[in-house]
Amino acid sequence: MIQKDGQNTFCSFVLNDTMGLECNTNRRRKVYVKDIKQAMKGRVRDGYTFNPECKISKEDPKYNPDPTANDKVHVLVCVVDASTVSQMSDKVIETLQDIREEASDLGIPQVAILTKIDLICPEIKKDIKNVYRSKILKKKMEEFSAAVGYPMNSIFPVKNYHEETNFNSDIDSLILSVVRDII
């Protein structure tokens, strides 16, 4: 819960997650983008399983014909493995661009998160504090920005917890800066 105006008034937030974007045909990509658009408009209820063969129909029990402001997406977050940016297929890039365009048309702010940044840069792996000094990371962020269209100030680098056995305040600070910007 996030506190709003009054001391005892809070805003709730919900995270929606979808499958990856590897669509092997143009038809599947178009179906996927249509479902994402419906989800951003609040027309897809919790528990819906995206089907790359057909978009959600108005007859589907998970279709929401009358979405409220609480049902709609307020921020689009695109999460991408930094080590795969250079290998993203044209279809994946086009899908990301289509989804961004739909979000823009709906007035939805957008951010991107590049994860696993320690795997692309030895300086960052050695010390996470090197994140904003890394030329390798900057180049990767610029490459993603140029391909998909996110402005550089809307792309956030994050190191995943995967080998650590304890929390690390430097890793946490990167994650929390993203969350703060999203909220």
Secondary structure, DSSP 8 states (H G I E B T S, - for coil): -EE-SSTT-EE------------SSHHHHHHHHHHHHHHHTT-B-TT----TTS---TTSTTB-SS--TTTS-S-EEEEEEGGGGGG--HHHHHHHHHHHHHHHHTT--EEEEEE-GGGT-HHHHH-GGGTTT-HHHHHHHHHHHHHH---GGGEEE----SS-SS--HHHHHHHHHHHHHH-
